[in-house]
Amino acid sequence: MEHVFPTYSRFPFDLVDGHDVYLTDNNGKTYLDFTSGIGVCSFGYSNEIIQQSVEQQIKKVWHISNLYESELQDKVADQLCNDDQLAFFCNSGTEANEAAFKLARKSSGKSTVIAFNNGFHGRTYGSMSLTGNPDIKVGFAPLVPDIVFADYNDEAAIDLITPDIAAVILEVIQGEGGVNDGNKAWLQNIQKACNDNGVILIIDEVQTGIGRTGTKFAFEQFGLDPDIITSAKALGNGTPIGAMIGKKKFAEFFGPGTHGTTFGGNKISLAAATGVLQQLTPSFLADVQNKSKVVWNYLNNEIKTLDNVSDTTGLGLMIGIHIDNKYPVNDIISGLQSEGLLTLSAKYNTLRLLPPLVMSEDKLIEGLGKIKAVLQKTAETV
Ligand SMILES: *Cc1c(COP(=O)(O)O)cnc(C)c1O
């Protein structure tokens, strides 16, 4: 990769083909996939409904500007929103958060946003500035001003929420930051403080949303009612798409000319998103929840009990296995690759699992069995 910026440290193979929940590399080796990209391909690599939807659209028209009406945007917005919400379509998670940040400042007339340590919201200036990981910001100052960081799950954050604050942004489970579980009572206190002080609550569901935790959005399981929700990753099952979903009361602040994008809401990504959302039915979500129960039984009984594992966190099929620092997670990931399993990491030496939601219970347990074996072997060799 001589002429590509070295912004990523890459594993030394290319995944060139995919089928169902398996990927094949350029050496012909096949892997069971516990990554879905990074929480993107939740319907795997050969979902017929999504494939057909995209194929049909490719034969019609790929791109039309946002200067014209779009039945497809209307359709996906209907699938995403409730009666009191509107959607803005963009191309990624960072852009969805950027839109949310801009809308929050404009609609409130205030500037300060509270964000959380170990939160991740993206790489553009606004969303990077909202990200609670100093490593990501090294060398890029000056950042966007008026962002205050608080500790996640810390009661002290509640006191920072005053009528002077424009918005609070958070993930209900911090993904990149280590698969850190949000405390339900704390999240509800944040919601209450936002309501009491007229502060906008933005929930970043870029990683947790679209069925990943067993509900359409994870916040539903915490009894929250955000003003703005951001979505991306799994929304297009691999086609680039993001969406900012906001309450209707914000419409007047995002009128013609206030915000926009050339590719946002493009027909190919939307065709994929309709295929995703039409399959995200109550029975599909119930199936994810049922599989998750079996998975969490295994995690609690077989993985959390291992000597080199300190904790297992997450919800549904978003899983963090917290490994003792003595055993670098990237070595574990390489070991699992040799065994034919693809996995991810997150901050603090966390092994992160985001398998396709369509994976069968048997295959989920098969993959977890490989993880158990590799973790056990690693503990013996050091
Ligand atoms: C991945 C991610 C983003 C950034 O999305 P991109 O599509 O990479 O811009 C933002 N927020 C969360 C929670 C994410 O996991």
The ligand as a MOL file (V3000), in Angstrom:
LIG
                    3D

  0  0  0     0  0            999 V3000
M  V30 BEGIN CTAB
M  V30 COUNTS 15 15 0 0 0
M  V30 BEGIN ATOM
M  V30 1 C -17.8740 4.8820 14.2210 0
M  V30 2 C -18.4910 5.8960 15.0910 0
M  V30 3 C -18.6120 7.2280 14.7010 0
M  V30 4 C -17.9920 7.7490 13.4240 0
M  V30 5 O -18.6230 7.2230 12.2950 0
M  V30 6 P -17.8710 7.3270 10.8740 0
M  V30 7 O -18.8770 6.7380 9.9300 0
M  V30 8 O -16.5980 6.5830 10.9720 0
M  V30 9 O -17.6560 8.7690 10.6210 0
M  V30 10 C -19.2710 8.1020 15.5300 0
M  V30 11 N -19.8010 7.6960 16.6930 0
M  V30 12 C -19.7160 6.4180 17.1080 0
M  V30 13 C -20.3310 6.0260 18.4080 0
M  V30 14 C -19.0450 5.4790 16.3320 0
M  V30 15 O -18.9310 4.2230 16.7700 0
M  V30 END ATOM
M  V30 BEGIN BOND
M  V30 1 1 1 2
M  V30 2 1 2 3
M  V30 3 2 2 14
M  V30 4 1 3 4
M  V30 5 2 3 10
M  V30 6 1 4 5
M  V30 7 1 5 6
M  V30 8 2 6 7
M  V30 9 1 6 8
M  V30 10 1 6 9
M  V30 11 1 10 11
M  V30 12 2 11 12
M  V30 13 1 12 13
M  V30 14 1 12 14
M  V30 15 1 14 15
M  V30 END BOND
M  V30 END CTAB
M  END
